[in-house]
Amino acid sequence: MVLFGLGLTAQTGDLAAKSGRAKQAMTAGRFQEAIQLYTELDGAAPGNAGLKMNLGLALHSAGRFRQAIPQFQAVLKLQPDLAPALFLLGVAYLKLGDPAKALEPLEKAVNADPGNALAVLELADTYLSLGRPEQAAARFRRLTEMDPQHPKGWQGLGLSYLALARREFESIAAETPAWYALQGRSLLEQQQYRTAFGLYQKALEGDPKLAGAHVALAEIYRKTGHPEWAAIEERREAVLNAKPTGEYARVLDYERQALDSFGRLEQLPETPELHELRAEAYAIQKRHKEAAGEWRAALKLKPNDRRMEKALAQSLWLNRDYEAARPLLERLHRAEPASAEVNHQLGDTLLQLGDFARAIPYLEAAVKLKPALLHGRASLARAYLRTGQPKRALGHLKAALPIDDDGSLHFQLSRAYERAGQEDLARQAMEEFRRISRPQQEDERPISAPR
């Protein structure tokens, strides 16, 4: 912690003594005491930039970010290019959840002190949170150049490239060959082989020379036990020798750069924090099995860390490894019975394991603690249906419909209406289920021999 010189003269010896006590309080972590002393000092010498800076730093250290901001602003009126004040002002805005206001002071802080890796990191994160991945990538790249062993630099660079890939994908017209191929690529990574197979076939129907499609089909064939068919597709790709173009090429290139950046994390020295960054990178790619492995590795280095245990439990739950998730979630629930997320995950785990009646109290608690937890309400509705309580399921199913991206909730709603004796509403819900699920059913094709 760096405190700033105050410029107090011998004529103000009592102020200098008080300043010494304030510095000792800051060093000892007694921030409230330091705030009181620096407030008194600032009142006695209101034009002293060092006193205002130290008061702001004390407020910032105590977590009183909103009160710290005017102090840093006052310092900057006196010294507009003071990098620490610019940096702390930006961080205070970030702590208050306002990255738009944080951007200008952080930019100025980096311009004033380009070698400050922490300022570069905060600026890069701010660009990324504001949806400006090009600028974020440039800053994260700069961070890795300053320190090739900087794990957050490589993680942030990978996240920036993924954001760029998503943006390019969104610019591609729906139901075009490139669109089908990229959708198939995403599902292939999630091991949804049949749906990915159908999408790649649609892509080739629209463009028989689409680069990479035959390679993807070859991978699907190998993953599903058809190496002889995979060899056929690989030969077809070699004969085509096609190159991706336009937005399709840019998506693939950004995804490659993201994987390269995340791959650099694998080469860094092992620490709990490094495993955490790897786990977060895997989670964003929906590779929950690999994320769980990283959380386990982190916990070996830092046992009994409850935050990481919760992250491991969530990864296991998302990976549908319910047997492994259950004991961990039960232990977490004993420690945090008022956590909506833990109640939801434990209740849904019990539901998936067939323990329907026991699941209900946890799911009811989750919904009571957090009514906007729509996935929790969907799980609770399913538990009610499984225990013969369709009328209790109806309200939760209707509330959860905004997250029904595959039609399954409309199907459950139809069953609930039917069991509650509301035939017309059951029919309407079933029609909506068919409308939503039809495109997915059309995309899913049996994995058959190459045409």
C-alpha positions in Angstrom: 0.0 0.0 0.0 1.6 3.3 -1.1 0.6 6.4 0.8 1.3 9.8 -0.6 3.5 12.6 0.7 1.6 15.4 2.3 3.9 18.3 2.1 3.3 19.4 5.7 5.8 21.9 7.1 7.3 22.2 10.5 4.7 24.8 11.3 2.1 22.1 11.3 3.8 19.6 13.5 0.5 18.4 15.1 -0.8 17.7 11.6 2.4 15.7 10.8 2.0 13.7 14.0 -1.6 12.9 13.1 -0.5 12.0 9.6 1.9 9.5 11.1 -0.9 7.9 13.2 -3.1 7.7 10.1 -0.3 6.0 8.1 0.2 3.5 10.9 -3.6 2.8 11.0 -3.5 2.2 7.2 -0.5 -0.2 7.5 -2.2 -2.1 10.2 -5.5 -2.4 8.2 -7.4 -0.2 10.7 -9.1 1.7 7.8 -12.0 3.3 9.8 -9.5 4.9 12.1 -7.4 6.1 9.1 -10.5 7.5 7.5 -11.3 9.6 10.6 -7.7 10.9 10.9 -7.4 11.7 7.2 -10.8 13.4 7.3 -9.6 15.7 10.1 -6.3 16.3 8.2 -8.2 17.2 5.0 -10.3 19.6 6.9 -7.3 21.3 8.3 -5.4 21.5 5.0 -8.1 21.3 2.3 -5.8 22.1 -0.6 -3.4 19.3 0.0 -3.6 16.7 -2.8 -1.7 14.1 -0.9 -4.2 14.2 2.0 -7.1 13.9 -0.3 -5.5 11.0 -2.1 -4.8 9.2 1.2 -8.4 9.8 2.4 -9.6 8.4 -0.9 -7.3 5.4 -0.5 -8.5 4.8 3.0 -12.1 4.9 1.9 -11.3 2.6 -1.0 -9.5 0.1 1.2 -12.6 0.0 3.6 -14.8 -0.8 0.6 -16.5 2.6 0.7 -16.1 3.2 -3.0 -18.9 5.7 -3.5 -17.4 8.0 -0.9 -13.9 7.5 -2.3 -14.8 8.7 -5.8 -15.2 12.4 -4.9 -11.8 12.4 -3.2 -10.1 11.0 -6.3 -11.9 13.5 -8.4 -10.7 16.3 -6.1 -7.2 15.1 -6.4 -7.4 15.0 -10.2 -8.6 18.6 -10.3 -5.3 19.5 -8.6 -3.1 16.9 -10.5 -5.0 15.8 -13.7 -2.4 13.3 -14.8 -1.8 11.5 -11.5 -1.9 7.8 -12.6 -2.7 6.3 -9.1 -5.8 8.6 -8.7 -7.0 7.8 -12.2 -6.5 4.1 -11.7 -8.3 4.0 -8.3 -11.1 6.2 -9.6 -11.7 3.7 -12.4 -11.5 0.7 -10.1 -14.0 2.4 -7.7 -16.5 2.7 -10.6 -15.9 -0.9 -11.5 -16.6 -2.0 -7.9 -19.9 -0.1 -8.1 -20.8 -1.9 -11.3 -20.4 1.0 -13.7 -17.7 0.1 -16.3 -18.9 2.8 -18.6 -17.7 5.5 -16.1 -14.6 3.5 -15.3 -13.4 3.5 -18.9 -12.1 7.1 -19.2 -10.0 7.2 -16.0 -8.6 3.8 -16.7 -7.6 4.8 -20.3 -5.9 7.9 -18.9 -4.2 5.8 -16.2 -2.7 3.5 -18.7 -1.6 6.4 -20.9 0.0 8.0 -17.9 1.7 4.8 -16.8 1.9 2.3 -19.6 3.9 -0.2 -17.6 1.3 -0.6 -14.9 0.2 -4.2 -15.5 -2.7 -4.0 -13.1 -4.1 -0.9 -14.8 -3.8 -2.6 -18.2 -5.7 -5.6 -16.9 -8.5 -3.6 -15.4 -8.8 -1.6 -18.7 -8.8 -4.8 -20.7 -11.5 -6.3 -18.5 -13.5 -3.1 -18.8 -13.4 -3.2 -22.6 -14.6 -6.8 -22.6 -17.5 -6.1 -20.2 -18.6 -3.2 -22.4 -18.7 -5.4 -25.5 -15.6 -4.0 -27.2 -13.6 -7.2 -27.8 -11.1 -5.7 -30.3 -9.9 -3.2 -27.8 -9.9 -5.8 -25.0 -7.8 -8.2 -27.1 -5.3 -5.5 -27.8 -4.9 -4.8 -24.1 -4.8 -8.4 -23.1 -2.2 -9.1 -25.8 -0.1 -6.2 -24.4 -0.4 -7.7 -20.9 1.0 -11.1 -22.2 3.8 -9.2 -23.9 4.7 -7.5 -20.6 4.5 -10.8 -18.7 4.3 -14.0 -20.8 3.4 -15.9 -17.5 0.4 -13.7 -16.8 -2.6 -16.2 -16.5 -5.3 -13.6 -16.6 -3.8 -12.0 -19.6 -4.0 -15.3 -21.6 -7.5 -16.1 -20.2 -8.8 -12.6 -21.1 -7.2 -12.9 -24.6 -9.1 -16.1 -25.1 -12.3 -14.7 -23.9 -11.9 -11.7 -26.2 -11.4 -13.9 -29.2 -14.5 -15.9 -28.3 -16.5 -12.7 -28.1 -15.2 -11.7 -31.6 -16.1 -15.1 -32.9 -19.7 -14.8 -31.5 -20.0 -11.4 -33.1 -18.9 -12.6 -36.5 -21.3 -15.6 -36.2 -24.2 -13.3 -35.5 -23.5 -11.5 -38.7 -24.0 -14.7 -40.8 -27.5 -15.1 -42.3 -29.5 -17.9 -40.6 -29.9 -21.2 -42.4 -27.0 -20.7 -44.8 -24.3 -23.3 -45.2 -21.8 -21.5 -43.0 -24.5 -21.0 -40.3 -25.4 -24.7 -40.3 -21.7 -25.6 -40.2 -20.9 -23.3 -37.2 -24.0 -24.5 -35.3 -22.9 -28.1 -36.0 -19.4 -27.2 -34.7 -20.8 -26.0 -31.4 -22.9 -29.1 -30.9 -20.0 -31.3 -31.9 -17.9 -29.8 -29.1 -20.8 -30.6 -26.8 -20.8 -34.2 -28.0 -24.3 -33.9 -29.5 -23.2 -36.0 -32.4 -26.5 -36.8 -34.1 -27.7 -33.2 -34.2 -24.3 -32.0 -35.3 -24.3 -34.7 -38.1 -27.6 -33.4 -39.4 -26.4 -29.8 -39.4 -23.2 -30.6 -41.3 -25.2 -32.5 -43.9 -27.5 -29.5 -44.4 -24.4 -27.3 -44.8 -23.1 -29.6 -47.5 -26.4 -29.8 -49.2 -26.3 -26.0 -49.6 -22.5 -25.8 -50.4 -20.9 -29.2 -51.4 -17.5 -27.5 -51.3 -17.8 -25.9 -47.9 -14.3 -26.0 -46.2 -14.0 -28.1 -43.1 -17.4 -29.8 -43.3 -16.0 -33.2 -44.4 -13.4 -33.0 -41.7 -16.2 -32.4 -39.1 -18.2 -35.3 -40.4 -15.0 -37.5 -40.2 -14.7 -36.5 -36.5 -18.3 -37.4 -35.8 -17.8 -40.8 -37.5 -14.7 -41.5 -35.4 -16.4 -40.4 -32.2 -19.3 -42.8 -33.0 -17.2 -45.8 -34.0 -17.1 -45.6 -37.8 -13.4 -45.1 -38.7 -14.0 -46.4 -42.3 -16.6 -43.7 -43.0 -14.3 -41.1 -41.4 -11.5 -42.0 -43.8 -13.9 -41.4 -46.8 -14.8 -37.9 -45.5 -11.1 -37.1 -44.9 -10.3 -38.0 -48.5 -13.1 -35.8 -49.8 -11.8 -32.9 -47.8 -8.3 -33.4 -49.2 -9.6 -33.5 -52.7 -11.6 -30.3 -52.3 -8.6 -28.4 -50.7 -11.0 -25.6 -50.0 -10.3 -22.5 -47.8 -12.9 -20.8 -45.6 -13.9 -17.3 -46.7 -15.6 -14.2 -45.3 -17.3 -14.2 -41.9 -17.0 -18.0 -41.8 -13.3 -17.8 -42.0 -13.1 -15.1 -39.4 -15.2 -17.1 -36.9 -12.9 -20.1 -37.4 -9.8 -18.0 -37.0 -11.0 -16.3 -33.9 -12.0 -19.6 -32.4 -8.5 -21.0 -33.2 -6.8 -18.0 -31.5 -9.1 -18.4 -28.5 -8.0 -22.1 -28.2 -4.3 -21.1 -28.6 -4.7 -18.5 -25.8 -6.4 -20.9 -23.5 -3.7 -23.5 -24.4 -1.1 -21.1 -23.1 -2.7 -21.5 -19.6 -1.8 -25.2 -19.7 1.9 -24.3 -19.9 2.0 -22.1 -16.8 3.2 -23.2 -13.4 0.5 -24.9 -11.3 -1.4 -22.7 -8.7 -5.0 -22.8 -7.4 -5.6 -19.6 -9.3 -4.4 -21.0 -12.5 -6.7 -24.0 -12.3 -9.5 -21.6 -11.5 -8.8 -19.7 -14.7 -8.7 -22.9 -16.7 -12.0 -24.1 -15.2 -13.7 -20.8 -16.1 -12.4 -21.0 -19.7 -13.7 -24.6 -20.0 -17.1 -23.5 -18.5 -17.5 -20.8 -21.1 -16.9 -23.5 -23.8 -19.5 -25.7 -22.0 -16.8 -28.3 -21.4 -18.1 -29.0 -17.9 -16.2 -32.3 -17.4 -12.9 -30.6 -18.0 -13.9 -27.7 -15.8 -14.7 -30.1 -13.0 -11.2 -31.6 -13.4 -9.7 -28.2 -13.0 -11.7 -27.4 -9.9 -10.6 -30.7 -8.3 -7.0 -29.9 -9.1 -7.4 -26.4 -7.5 -8.9 -28.0 -4.4 -6.0 -30.3 -4.0 -3.8 -27.3 -3.7 -6.3 -25.3 -1.6 -8.5 -27.8 0.3 -11.8 -26.8 1.9 -12.2 -23.6 -0.1 -16.0 -23.4 -0.1 -16.2 -21.1 -3.1 -14.2 -23.5 -5.2 -16.2 -26.5 -3.8 -19.4 -24.7 -5.0 -17.9 -24.2 -8.4 -16.9 -27.9 -8.6 -20.4 -29.0 -7.6 -21.9 -26.8 -10.3 -19.6 -28.2 -12.9 -20.5 -31.8 -11.9 -24.2 -30.9 -11.9 -23.9 -29.2 -15.4 -22.0 -32.3 -16.6 -24.9 -34.4 -15.3 -22.6 -36.3 -13.1 -25.3 -36.4 -10.4 -23.8 -39.2 -8.3 -20.6 -37.3 -7.8 -22.4 -34.0 -7.3 -24.8 -35.2 -4.7 -22.6 -35.7 -1.6 -20.7 -32.4 -2.3 -24.0 -30.5 -2.7 -25.4 -32.1 0.5 -22.3 -30.9 2.4 -22.6 -27.4 0.9 -26.2 -27.3 1.9 -25.4 -28.0 5.5 -23.0 -25.1 5.4 -25.2 -22.7 3.4 -28.9 -23.7 3.8 -30.1 -20.3 2.6 -28.3 -20.5 -0.8 -30.8 -20.5 -3.6 -28.3 -22.0 -6.0 -27.2 -24.8 -3.7 -30.8 -25.7 -3.0 -31.7 -25.7 -6.7 -28.7 -27.8 -7.7 -29.2 -30.3 -4.9 -33.0 -30.5 -5.5 -32.5 -31.0 -9.3 -29.8 -33.6 -8.6 -32.2 -35.6 -6.4 -34.8 -35.2 -9.1 -32.5 -36.5 -11.8 -31.6 -39.5 -9.5 -35.3 -40.3 -9.1 -35.7 -39.2 -5.5 -38.6 -37.0 -6.4 -40.3 -36.5 -3.1 -37.0 -35.6 -1.4 -36.1 -33.1 -4.1 -39.2 -31.0 -3.5 -38.3 -29.2 -0.2 -34.9 -28.1 -1.7 -36.5 -26.8 -4.9 -39.3 -25.1 -2.9 -36.6 -23.4 -0.8 -34.7 -22.3 -3.9 -37.8 -20.8 -5.5 -38.8 -19.1 -2.3 -35.3 -17.6 -1.8 -35.0 -16.5 -5.5 -38.4 -16.4 -7.3 -36.7 -15.3 -10.6 -34.6 -18.6 -10.7 -36.6 -20.0 -13.7 -34.5 -23.1 -14.0 -35.3 -23.8 -10.3 -39.0 -23.3 -11.0 -38.9 -25.7 -14.0 -37.2 -28.4 -11.8 -39.8 -27.9 -9.1 -42.6 -28.2 -11.6 -41.1 -31.5 -12.9 -40.9 -32.8 -9.3 -44.5 -31.9 -8.7 -45.5 -33.8 -11.8 -43.5 -36.8 -10.8 -45.3 -36.9 -7.4 -48.8 -36.5 -8.9 -49.3 -32.8 -8.2 -50.1 -31.3 -11.6 -52.0 -28.3 -10.3 -49.0 -27.2 -8.2 -46.8 -27.7 -11.3 -48.8 -25.4 -13.6 -47.8 -22.0 -12.2 -44.1 -22.8 -12.1 -44.1 -24.2 -15.6 -45.8 -21.1 -17.0 -43.4 -18.9 -15.2 -40.4 -20.9 -16.6 -41.6 -20.8 -20.3 -39.1 -17.9 -21.3 -36.2 -20.4 -20.9 -37.9 -23.2 -23.0 -35.5 -23.3 -26.0 -36.2 -26.9 -26.9 -40.0 -27.3 -26.2 -39.6 -29.6 -23.3 -41.4 -27.2 -20.8 -44.3 -26.9 -23.2 -44.5 -30.7 -23.3 -44.5 -30.8 -19.5 -47.1 -28.1 -19.4 -49.3 -30.1 -21.7 -49.0 -33.1 -19.4 -49.9 -31.0 -16.4 -52.9 -29.4 -18.1 -54.1 -32.9 -19.2 -53.7 -34.3 -15.7 -55.5 -31.3 -14.3 -58.5 -31.9 -16.7 -57.9 -28.9 -18.9 -57.9 -30.6 -22.3 -58.0 -27.4 -24.5 -55.0 -25.9 -22.8 -53.2 -29.2 -22.9 -53.7 -29.3 -26.7 -52.5 -25.7 -27.2 -49.3 -26.4 -25.1 -48.7 -29.6 -27.2 -49.0 -27.7 -30.4 -46.5 -25.1 -29.2 -44.1 -28.0 -28.2 -44.3 -29.4 -31.7 -43.7 -25.9 -33.2 -40.6 -25.3 -31.1 -39.1 -28.8 -31.3 -39.8 -29.5 -35.0 -36.6 -27.6 -36.3 -34.4 -29.5 -33.9 -36.0 -32.8 -34.8 -35.4 -32.0 -38.5 -31.7 -31.3 -37.8 -31.2 -34.5 -35.9 -30.5 -37.4 -38.3 -29.4 -40.9 -37.8 -25.6 -41.2 -38.3 -25.5 -43.0 -41.6 -22.8 -43.9 -44.2 -21.4 -41.1 -46.4 -23.5 -40.3 -49.4 
